[in-house]
Amino acid sequence: MTKFRIVAISDTHMETPDLPKGDLLIHTGDWTYMGKLAKKTVYTSDILYLPKDEVGPNQKWIDSQKHKFRKIVCTSGNHDWGFDKDTFQGVIMLFDEEITIEGLKIYGTPYVPRYGDWAFMESEERLAERYDKIPEGLDILISHGPPYGILDANKRGDRCGSKALLNKLKSMKSPPRYMFFGHIHRDSNSPHNPVFDGKTYFYNVSYNNESYSPTNDIVEVDIEVLK
């Protein structure tokens, strides 16, 4: 039976922490503030973003940490404008697709419910079509955002997760054993306190808190491949 030490993180927003060693690094998106748009002058929500490189520093961070892991598997987030499978070197970037690593079945999606005008956001109706592609029998589901009602409360107590994603998980005969996501910084939970619904362990692995300060835990989980 193959064992994996998973190190999971999300919503780093240009922070570059020194990560613990593991077998598999998972990053569930929001590496940046404006992604590739940060190379241009952009106005959004009355905020001015001046040109700068946000991809390069993240690549440098990946290069400084990748020796600690056998594989790095990730997706993008709503801040990661213009990201695609080739944005970073040395990682496996998933966009509504599955990969198997030494028997470990993983699926990743960057898409979340729409609010405002950010990247990888769609209506719940369109999300339902996307999430319908999530296969049965996964070991790990990577999503930028949470399902509705699970570690998805903002500072006002509003639930911000996707109802389409929750409905998909409820309809599955063999849902994922583990799910990692971020997006809602306030509900990041410690590695010792996942939500478990009897079938899936849910981890909000946002690194930054609601004030965009890097105060949250880096999650480490040991997973066995079930034959």
ROKOL-217277 format. One line per 2 residues: number of its first residue (from 1); for each residue x, y, z of C-alpha. Coordinates in Angstrom, 3 decimals, m for minus. Example, Ala and Ser with C-alpha at 12.3 -4.5 7.8 and 13.67 -1.06 7.14 Angstrom:
BEGIN
1	12.300/m4.500/7.800; 13.670/m1.060/7.140
END
This chain:
BEGIN
1	0.000/0.000/0.000; 1.472/3.358/m1.116
3	1.498/6.211/1.395; 1.684/9.912/0.598
5	2.457/12.872/2.843; 0.300/15.673/1.421
7	1.262/19.296/2.008; m1.679/21.529/1.046
9	m1.878/25.304/0.760; m3.979/27.929/m1.004
11	m4.441/31.686/m1.328; m0.791/32.525/m0.852
13	m1.239/35.834/m2.729; 2.481/36.382/m3.385
15	3.598/34.997/m0.032; 6.423/32.472/m0.334
17	6.515/30.324/2.828; 9.176/27.728/3.530
19	7.135/24.542/3.226; 7.518/21.305/5.172
21	8.765/18.307/3.224; 6.242/15.885/1.734
23	5.518/13.585/m1.164; 2.886/15.738/m2.876
25	2.384/19.505/m2.733; m1.144/20.711/m3.488
27	m1.901/24.383/m4.179; m5.556/25.220/m4.782
29	m5.135/28.634/m6.384; m4.882/32.371/m5.796
31	m1.137/32.421/m6.130; m1.340/36.119/m7.043
33	m3.426/39.270/m6.746; m3.943/39.914/m10.468
35	m2.177/37.054/m12.268; m0.870/37.920/m15.700
37	m2.938/41.148/m15.678; m0.477/42.490/m13.111
39	1.869/43.212/m16.006; m0.576/45.926/m17.102
41	m2.135/48.943/m15.451; m5.542/47.730/m14.280
43	m8.406/49.396/m12.445; m10.724/47.055/m10.550
45	m13.102/47.851/m7.680; m11.687/51.403/m7.645
47	m8.187/50.053/m6.950; m5.249/50.825/m9.204
49	m2.838/47.952/m9.916; 0.425/49.159/m11.430
51	2.468/46.958/m13.772; 4.572/44.307/m12.041
53	5.431/40.638/m12.465; 3.473/38.247/m10.261
55	4.276/35.057/m12.148; 8.068/35.261/m11.879
57	8.254/35.450/m8.062; 5.903/32.465/m7.775
59	8.045/30.479/m10.206; 11.108/31.338/m8.126
61	9.271/30.103/m5.018; 8.264/26.867/m6.756
63	11.870/26.328/m7.816; 13.072/26.867/m4.236
65	10.608/24.332/m2.781; 10.172/21.654/m5.451
67	13.103/19.550/m4.236; 10.991/18.705/m1.171
69	8.272/16.940/m3.202; 7.910/14.165/m5.721
71	5.113/16.052/m7.489; 3.371/19.431/m7.319
73	m0.307/19.404/m8.334; m2.337/22.595/m8.366
75	m5.020/24.735/m9.907; m5.736/28.451/m10.302
77	m7.993/30.845/m8.417; m10.152/33.848/m9.128
79	m7.196/36.236/m8.712; m5.045/34.315/m11.187
81	m6.039/36.099/m14.382; m4.743/34.486/m17.567
83	m3.327/31.361/m15.940; m3.134/28.195/m18.018
85	m1.416/24.825/m17.910; 1.924/26.348/m18.953
87	2.032/29.315/m16.566; 4.498/27.589/m14.240
89	7.241/25.074/m14.921; 7.635/22.025/m12.695
91	3.981/21.741/m11.655; 0.889/19.912/m12.879
93	m1.862/22.506/m13.309; m5.359/21.015/m13.507
95	m8.300/22.654/m15.262; m11.355/20.373/m14.968
97	m9.273/17.242/m15.408; m8.013/14.136/m13.640
99	m4.538/12.769/m13.097; m3.314/9.579/m11.431
101	m0.004/9.584/m9.530; 1.184/6.159/m8.410
103	m2.414/5.048/m7.987; m3.577/8.274/m6.325
105	m6.550/9.643/m8.283; m6.761/13.448/m8.278
107	m9.125/15.889/m10.015; m8.742/19.668/m10.082
109	m10.936/22.635/m10.990; m10.387/26.386/m10.553
111	m14.001/27.491/m11.050; m16.129/29.156/m8.346
113	m19.499/30.964/m8.185; m19.606/34.415/m9.709
115	m19.375/37.583/m7.655; m17.934/40.665/m9.270
117	m15.779/40.281/m12.351; m12.864/37.992/m11.502
119	m11.181/35.057/m13.196; m12.580/31.505/m13.314
121	m16.047/32.553/m12.097; m19.309/31.297/m13.555
123	m23.000/30.948/m12.744; m24.143/28.008/m10.649
125	m25.903/26.634/m13.737; m22.656/26.582/m15.702
127	m20.752/25.263/m12.676; m23.172/22.342/m12.436
129	m22.175/21.378/m15.978; m18.486/21.633/m15.112
131	m18.740/19.735/m11.847; m20.681/16.976/m13.554
133	m17.315/15.928/m15.041; m15.909/15.092/m11.582
135	m15.449/11.304/m11.649; m16.416/8.750/m9.040
137	m13.819/7.139/m6.814; m11.331/9.987/m6.433
139	m8.782/10.010/m3.674; m8.431/13.810/m3.813
141	m10.576/16.608/m5.208; m8.810/19.954/m5.596
143	m11.104/22.946/m6.026; m10.308/26.615/m5.603
145	m13.541/27.143/m3.694; m15.592/25.131/m1.175
147	m18.956/23.442/m1.527; m21.834/25.384/m0.024
149	m22.043/25.216/3.766; m18.624/23.636/4.350
151	m15.880/25.955/5.653; m17.249/28.714/3.425
153	m18.368/31.523/5.789; m17.064/35.057/5.276
155	m16.695/37.679/8.020; m20.410/38.527/7.821
157	m21.337/34.876/8.227; m22.522/34.581/4.620
159	m22.090/31.171/2.998; m20.004/31.618/m0.149
161	m19.505/28.067/m1.383; m21.025/26.540/m4.480
163	m24.414/24.850/m4.226; m23.738/23.113/m7.535
165	m20.575/21.584/m6.080; m22.394/20.476/m2.934
167	m25.155/18.878/m5.016; m22.579/17.056/m7.128
169	m20.859/15.616/m4.061; m24.188/14.521/m2.550
171	m25.152/12.734/m5.764; m21.971/10.691/m5.997
173	m21.976/7.016/m5.071; m18.238/7.165/m4.387
175	m17.314/10.775/m3.525; m13.716/11.930/m3.009
177	m11.975/10.694/0.111; m10.319/14.094/0.610
179	m11.107/17.562/m0.671; m8.766/20.554/m0.498
181	m9.808/24.135/m1.281; m9.319/27.745/m0.202
183	m10.903/30.964/m1.510; m12.737/31.848/1.742
185	m9.855/32.926/3.944; m11.791/33.250/7.179
187	m12.785/29.593/7.331; m9.302/28.131/6.974
189	m9.058/25.268/9.442; m6.137/23.649/11.187
191	m4.749/20.308/10.002; m6.258/18.722/13.097
193	m9.801/19.915/12.467; m11.157/18.924/9.047
195	m14.872/18.636/8.391; m15.891/15.008/7.838
197	m19.329/14.121/6.467; m18.889/10.370/6.812
199	m17.325/9.959/3.359; m15.092/12.960/2.638
201	m12.583/14.923/4.701; m12.795/18.629/3.817
203	m9.867/21.009/4.335; m9.872/24.769/3.788
205	m6.170/25.398/3.297; m6.107/29.192/2.775
207	m2.743/30.512/3.930; m3.746/34.180/4.236
209	m6.437/35.360/6.632; m9.168/37.846/5.715
211	m6.718/40.723/6.120; m4.351/39.038/3.674
213	m1.861/38.250/6.423; m0.127/34.842/6.273
215	m1.273/33.537/9.643; m3.069/30.290/8.812
217	m1.658/26.790/9.110; m0.021/24.859/6.317
219	m1.926/21.589/6.214; m0.151/18.220/6.251
221	m2.141/15.016/5.745; m1.017/11.408/5.362
223	m2.995/9.488/2.722; m2.860/5.851/1.696
225	m3.731/4.629/m1.779; m6.498/2.061/m1.407
227	m6.151/m0.880/m3.775
END
